[in-house]
Amino acid sequence: MLTFSSVDRNTFDALPELISQIESEVTTDPLMITMATHADRYLAAEVAESEARSFARDRQLHLLRSV
């Protein structure tokens, strides 16, 4: 589970490095799911929903949102 906060850009920006680390440590393709927390705080969001969706789509990940 790759979790980031919609209201904290740094957590989103750290995802590519986290994905690389996970992929380097496993021998099979892991099932990875992206979870955006604080999705209800869209007025304070530092990561747009469209950007998160694009990130997930480009990497063939599922994107979930939590409030």
C-alpha positions in Angstrom: 0.0 0.0 0.0 1.6 3.3 -1.2 0.0 6.0 1.0 0.3 9.7 0.6 -1.5 12.7 2.0 -3.4 14.9 -0.4 -2.5 17.9 1.7 1.3 17.1 1.9 3.1 17.3 -1.4 6.3 15.7 0.0 4.5 12.4 0.6 3.3 12.3 -3.0 6.7 13.2 -4.4 8.3 10.4 -2.4 6.2 7.7 -4.1 8.5 7.1 -7.2 11.5 6.4 -4.9 9.3 4.1 -2.7 8.1 2.2 -5.7 11.7 1.7 -6.9 12.8 0.5 -3.5 10.0 -2.0 -3.3 10.7 -3.3 -6.9 14.4 -3.7 -6.1 13.7 -5.8 -3.0 11.2 -8.4 -4.3 11.6 -11.2 -6.9 8.0 -11.1 -8.2 5.8 -8.3 -9.4 4.2 -6.9 -6.3 0.5 -5.8 -6.1 0.7 -2.1 -5.3 -2.2 0.1 -4.4 -2.0 3.8 -4.0 -4.0 5.4 -1.2 -4.7 9.2 -1.1 -5.6 10.2 2.5 -7.4 13.5 3.4 -9.2 13.4 0.1 -12.1 15.3 1.7 -9.8 18.3 2.3 -9.7 19.2 -1.4 -9.6 23.0 -0.7 -6.3 22.5 1.1 -5.0 19.8 -1.3 -1.4 20.1 -2.5 -1.9 17.2 -4.9 -4.7 17.5 -7.3 -6.9 14.5 -7.8 -6.2 14.6 -11.5 -2.5 14.4 -10.8 -2.9 11.5 -8.5 -5.1 9.7 -11.0 -2.5 10.3 -13.8 0.3 9.0 -11.6 -1.6 5.8 -10.8 -2.7 5.3 -14.4 0.8 5.8 -15.8 2.2 3.2 -13.4 -0.8 0.8 -13.8 -1.7 1.2 -10.1 -5.1 1.3 -8.4 -5.9 4.5 -6.6 -8.1 4.7 -3.6 -9.1 7.8 -1.7 -9.8 8.0 2.0 -11.3 10.8 4.1 
